[in-house]
Amino acid sequence: MAANRKRDERRSRKTTLGLTIRDIVISSGLLALFAAFFARGGRLVYELPKPTRLVDVQLASGAGSELCGPAPPDGSSVIVEMVYSSDKRAWIDEAATRFAKACPKIQIKAIAEGGIEAADAMLKGEVKPTIWSPADDLVLRYLDGRWRESRGRSPFDITKQVSLARSPLVVLIWEDRLEVLEAILEKNKNGEGLWMDAMCPGVPRDPQNLEEMALEDMVPGTWSDWYGSVVPAALPQPRPAARRLEKTTKRAYIAPFPTADEMKRWGRAKLVHPSPTRSAEGLAALYLMAYDYALPPNDRPAALKERIKEAVGQPAKEGVVVRGDPAEADFARSFEERREPFQRWLKRCEAGAPPPTPTAPLLTDAIFDLGASRYDAVVTQEQLVFEILQRFDTNADVMEELRVVYPQPTLVNEHPVVVFDDGQITAEQRAAAEKWISYLRSPEMQKLAVKLGFRPATPELKLRSIEDSENPFFKFRRYGVEIDTPFVEAPRLDGKFVADLVRAWRDATGRH
């Protein structure tokens, strides 16, 4: 037994010694491997794999260089910061995603900001974009004027603005309200323009003693009073009008003209616009109200009336814009003379109304979400109505219908873009920005814009060339969408005028 015990002890010592030597050998080997690993820069192999040859043929052939421009010499990426109006978000997001794949060395940092609000932020130095694309030229003029006033030199050349897409200002209105509005405008002989009559019915041109009026009374009049003031009870009411096709039978049915009791239930006329300081559409509506106030239709120069008559008499042609420049001098002079009564009129019309919805997209959604009890009509841009019309199309059996109306005069949002040069932009950034702008104006991106509801900025592309299944302009024509209507614009005055107009609205309503 003792002999066996001694033998086991000797075996155990040998085993322990063997394990110790093996552990030392393994540890030494691992240390050697780690030393070699770090000596090679942390790589387990001496050579990295060669890049794949499965590259984009278009990029490899040089077309990518034409699209993207030369890569920076140091191999880094160029950042282009773009501030743009939120109504272009879906288009810009999709275009930026595609551009990133084609031009990985150009990074597009896109920021959706409002109109005058974004311009004021740039003026304060809070936002410093590479390029800027508001919805409309009026916002460009505003910042150009303010910047020159305070600093002498504008950060962009407004004469070099380029249109990215087009979208006219429209009114989205419930059908029964439209029938009454058309009857009023047909009978109304007061000589005022559409924007004065429709936005502020019942408000006198030069209201007095506003300090004695309660704030909540500073709102437009009621539908009942408005209709009764121009269509006396002794006159026959307009005949009923065809409304829409009944979905199952496809037969047009007739809806009776709204009764006096129905109009009373509508209450105050609520044809509203978004905030003039946060959206280009709100600024455009305010601008057109000022134009109608300062220069009513009968006071406009004969040269402008002749130009409009000629355009309307021509065969239908897509995208015709009748510029209002013959009336520029008269508009500027008359507004200067009538600014104080205009501001009183505006206060009497809007100071007591609820705060305006910040942006046109939100306001356009609201007419669907909140209905006719809250809004009779909203001022928006054409591109924004298609999503709403799609919703109405889906619920046509249970909802009253909306109509798209193209008012005259109007303004066409050109969605201009400018390079913003405050002295900090590099040559590489400017070149990359110009490549990005060219990409947005390319046929592929213009077709994408049309599918999303914009009119093309380039004359080569026509709405009728886009397939019906992808073209909202054909799909929603029964709601009043028009392709060939001419757009009669108000004259566009300079940035100083726009800034004065914004100040007049702020002073009149107490809002910012």
Summary of the structure (lengths in Angstrom):
residues: 512
radius of gyration: 32.9
end to end distance: 104.6
largest distance: 137.1
contacts: 1544
relative contact order: 0.16
helix: 51%
strand: 13%
